[in-house]
Amino acid sequence: MPQSKESCEDSLKCADMVPRPSRGVLSKHWTLDPDIVFLNHGSFGACPEVVLNEQERLRRQLETDPVQFMEVDARELWTQALSALADFMNADSEGMTFVTNATSGVNTILRSLDLQADDEIIISDHSYQACWNAVDFVTNRTGAKTVVVPIPFPTESDEQVIEAILDHVTERTRLALIDTVTSPTGLRMPFEKLVAELQSRDIDVLLDAAHGPGIVPLDIKKLNPAYITGTAHKWLCTPKGSAFLHIREDRRARIRPLSISHGASVPGTAEESFRFEFDWTGTQDPTAWLCIPQAIEFLGGLLEGGWPAIMEHNRQLVLSGRELLLKALGIPSPSPDSMIVGLAAVPLPGKGTLTASALEPDPLHTLLLEKYRIQVSVFGWPHHDSRYLRIAAHLYNSIEEYEYLAQALKQEL
């Protein structure tokens, strides 16, 4: 029989009887399950209802005459979406193209490089595993070398990160894969300084901005990286499968899309060839990308101050949430506040059990979801021999949700 309320020494032992915390007032714009405490925006984002409705409208328009839509209507909308995203990040729209996710963007660059035996590609041991795997694939195939830079976590400062990476530069370094915000540890990397330092040494930077647009300010013309790829479906809250790749003008001729299609045989200028090749790689649903202008405008109007205010709101909320978790776990901060934006990870006490792969759920993740209805990222990171819990914050969240998570962790750990 279920326990009575009176028999619970701690209300969290009867988690099913504890009221779920309320979300933020702006959560009315999202369709998230009200029975779930959703603290994992960082994995796949979450799309507002008005943007989902726009995607459905576009899909219905597509299906009324697929040929007209694909060959005429979508081309104009595609150009508008590219321009809107380029304007948002102050990028050259001529070098901007769409991909389905940042991993595809990273693969596009890596598979186009003319690597020689003993060439080196630098990554950090905080790099997203899918992109790390892509680097290993091309280096193993060509005889090049993956140089993994260990960066301590806890991390003390930007300078510690910069020094660690620059210390691994050699005359054989051809490319550095640098994160804007690290996926496993939620660190805002000093990517502006790293891009400048590395490229001043004639080393191209591939900037992984999967956590980029909408979580950190990006000025691509000022940064001027050789390559940058990132998602819109995370912090810009567009439909899933909308991401971008931007290639600097002097590097465009050497990069080809992963799928070679009709554009490869269409005559034209270098600029026209770039558009032909990257904008049509085969039949696919383009509506996620076409929703980018509306998502930028809609979310930007939810707070006075627009996107800078959104980024600061999310940063302050996740910092408050992180502080609650650190107190609940009785551990020191793993990084200074200056290295945190809308995403933050905390180490879990003890070694625990490292799962075999990212596709295998951590037992604590499963427990928090099934017992407390908390959706939060918990995973083993074998490169650090540690387990992390990572929270995210967006406009629909509330501080009460992080308080609820902290209480659950105190109870279980």
N, C-alpha and C positions, 0 to 999 in steps of 0.2 A: 504494500500500500504506500502511496506517496506520503511523505512526512507532512505533519501539520505545521502551520506557521509558527506555533508556539514551540515546537520541538527543534527548530533550527537555532543552533547556537550563533550562527552567523547567517544573515539573510542570503549571502551569496552561495551558501550551501544549497539553497533552494533557488537556484538562478532562474528557474522558470516562473517564480513568484515575484521576482524583482522587476519593477517597471523599467522598460527600456528608456534610456534618456532621449529627450527630444532633440531633433536636429535644429540647425539654424533657421531663421525666418525665411531665408532665400531658398530653402530646400523645396519649396512649393514648385519651383521651376524644373525639378528633376523627377524622374519616375522610379527612384530607388525604392526597393522593398521596405515598407515601414517597419517590418519586423526585424530588420538587420541594422546593426550599428556599423555603418560602412566607413572604415578608416583606411581604405586601400585605393585611393584615387590614383596612386602612382603606377599601378600595374597596367590598367587599360583605360583609365579615365572614366568619365561618366557624362553622357550627353544630355543636355536639357531637352525637355519635351518639345519646345518650339523648333529646335533644330532638327529633331527627329521628324517632326511634322513636315518640315521643308524637304527633308530627304525623301519622305514618302510621296510628296507632291511631285518631286522631280522623277522619281521612279515611275509614277503613273503617267507622267508626260512622256517618258522614254518609251513605255510600252504601247502608247497610242500609235506611234510610228517610229519604231526603232531606227530605221535608216535615216529619217529626217533628223532625229535627235542626235544620233552618233556622228553624222557627217556634217551637220549644219549647226543645230542648236547648241550642242555640247561644246563645240569649238569656241564659240563666243564666250560661253559661261566659263570654260576652262581658262581662257585668257584673263577674264575678270578675276577668277580665283587666284591665279598666279600673281597677278598685280596686287591684289589685296594682301596676300601673305608677304610678298616682297616689300610692300609699303610698311607692314607691321614690323618687319625686322630691318628696315632700311637696306634692302638687298637689291642687286641688279636683277630685274625680272628676266633679262635675257639669259642669265645663267641658272635660273630656277626651273626645276622640273619636279613632277610629283612621283612619289614611290608609295608603296603600301605601308611601309614601316621603316624605321631607322636601320634595322638589320639589313634590309634590302639595299638601302643607300650605302651602307658600309661595304657590303658585298660588291656592289657595282664598282666602287672605286678600287677595291683590292683586286678584283678579277681583271681590271684593265691595266694594272701596273706591269711594267716590264722589269721584273725583279731579276737580279743576277745572283749567282751563288755567293753566299757570305754577306749579301746586303742585309740590313737590319731594320726591323720595325719595332718601335717602342710602344709598349702598353703598360698600364699599371696593374697591380694585383687587386684593384677595385673595379676593373673593367667588366662590363656586362658580358656574361659568359658566352652568349650567342656571337657577339662580335669578336671575342677572344678566340672562339672556335674558328671563325672565318679567317682571322690572321694566321692561326696555326695551319689552316688548310693551304693557304697560298705560300707560306714559307716552307712548309714540308714539300710541296710540289716543285718548288723552284730551287731548293737548296739554300734559301735565305734563312734568316734566324729571327725568331720571336724573342725580343728582350723584355722580360717582365721586371718592372720596377717595383720593389716592395715599398709600400707606404704604410707606416704604422697606423693602427687604429686601436686605441685612441690616437687622434692626430692633434698636434699642438698648434699649427699655424700654416698659413699659405706658404711662408718661406720654407718650411720643412718639405712641403710637397714640391715646390719649384726646385729646390736643391737636389732632392732625390732624383727627379726626372733628368735634370741637366747633367747630373753626375754619370748618367748612363749613355750620354751621347758620345758617339765615336765617329770617325771618318767614314764608317760604313753605314751610318744611320740614314735611311732614305725617307722614312715616314714615321710620324708619331700619332697614335690614336689617343686623343685627349677627350675626356668627358667634360660637359658643362656641369652636370650634377651626377655623381656616381649612383648607379642603381642599387648595389647591395648596401652601401653605407650612407647614402643620402648626403654626401658632402658636396657643397658648392666648391668646385675646383677653381683655382686662380687661372682660369683658362685665358683671360685677356693677356696676362703677363706671359703665360706659357706660349701662346701663339706668337707673340712678338719676339720672345727670346729664341724659340726654335727656328722660326722662319728667317730671323736675322743670321742664322747659321746655315742657311740654304737647306733646311729640312722642312719638307711639306708637312702641314698639319691636317689631319682628318678629324674634324670636331664632331664628336658624337653628342648631338643635342636632342636625344630622345626625350630627356627632361630639359627642355630649352624654351621654346616659345610659350610665354604665359607664366613661367615660373622664375625666369631670370631675364633681365633686359638684354636684348641682342641687337647689335648694330653691325651687320655683316660687312658693310662697306668700310667701316672703321676697323673692324677686326682683320678683315681681308685674309681669311684662311684660304688655303688652296681648295679645301673641300669642307662642307658642313652638311650634315644630314640630321633631321629631327622629325618629331611627330607633331601633328596638330590634334590628334585624338586623345592626347593626355591632358595637358593643362589648358589648351584652347577649347577642349570639350566638343570637338567635332565628332562625327560618326567614325566608327572603327575602320581602320584601313586608309587613313589619310595622313600622309607624311610627305616630306620634301627632301630634295637633294639640290644643293647649290654648288656649282663648280665655277671657280674663278676663271676669268676670260682666257688667261694664258695656259690653262690646263684643259680646256674643253675639247680640243682636238684629239687628245689622247684617251679620253674616257668614252666608253661605249656602254649602252644599256645591257642589262643581263640578258634580255630577250632581243635578239637581232630579228627585225621584222621588215615591213615594207619600206621604212624610211631609209634603209641602207642602200637602196638602189634608186632613190629619187634624186635627180640632179638639183643643184642649188648652191648657194653660198655656204660658207662655214656656219653662219648663223642659222640659215634655213635648214641645213642638214642636222644641226643639233636639235631643232624643234621637231623635224620630221622623225628622227630616230627615237627621241625620248617621249614624245607626246603620243605616239601610237605604237605600242608594243604588242597589241593583240586585243581581242574583245574582253572588256571588263566593265564592271559597273562603276561609272565615274562619279556617282552622286555624292559619295562621302567627301571628295575633294571640292565639289561644287558648292557644298554647304559652308566652306571656310569663311567666305565674306560675312555671311549672316551670323555665324558663331562669334567671330571677332566683334562685330557690332553689338550683338545682343548682350554678351557677357560684359563688354566694356561699358554698357549702360546701366549695369546693376548696382554699381557703387559710384558715388560722387568721387571724381578723380580718375575714373576709368581704369585702365589696366595697371598703371603704377600702383594705384590704391589696392587693386585686387591682389597683386603680388605681395604687397606689404601686409595686407590683412592675413593672407594665408601663411606668411612667414611668422607673424606674431602668434597666430593660433597654434602652429606646429611647435614653436618654441615653448609655449605654455604647456602643450600636451607632453612634450619631451620632458619638461621639468617634473611633471606629475609622475611619469614613468620612472625617472631616475630616483625620485624619492621612494616610490613604491618598491623598487628593486634594491635600494640602498647602494647605488653605485655612482661614481663620479661621472661628470659629463665627458663623452668621448671626443668632443671637438668644441672649439669656441663658438659662441653664438653667431659670429660673423661668417662662419662657414655653413650656415643653415639657411635654407629658403623654405619652400613648402613641403619638404620631405626630410625625414630624420630617422636614423636607425639607432638603436641601443643594443649593446651586447647583452645576451642572456647569461645569468650566472652559471658557472660550471661549464663543463664540456658538453654534457647532454649527448644526444644522438644525432650524428650527421647523416641526413638522408642520402640515398645513393645518387639522386639526380634532382634537378629543379622541378621535374614532373611528378616527384613523389612528395605528398604533403607532409609537413612536419607534424608530429603528434600534438604539439601545443597549438598549432593553427587549427587542427581538427577539433580539439577540445574547446577552444575559445568560440569556435563557430557553432558547435553542436550544443554546448552547455549554456553559453552566454549570448549566442547569436551575434558575435562580433566578427566582422570580416576584416582581418588585418594580416599583413604579410609577416610570416615567421618562416625562417629558412636556415639551413646550414650553409656556411660559406667555407668550403674545405681549404681554400687558399690561405685562410687565416686560422684554420682549425677552430672555428667559432660558430655560434648560432646567433642570429640577429633577429630582432623584431623591428619592423620599419612602419612608421605611421606617415600619413599624408594629411594635408588639410586643404579643403576648398570651400567655396562660399556656402555650401549646404551643411557643413559641419558645425558643431557647437562644442564648447569646452566641457560640457557635461558628458559628452561621449568619451572623451579621454579620461575623465575622472572615473567613469564606469569601467574602462579598460584597466586603469591602475588598480582599482579595487579587485578586479578579477585576477590580476597578476599577483597581488598580495595573497589572495586566497589560495592560488594554485602553486605558487613558487615559494 
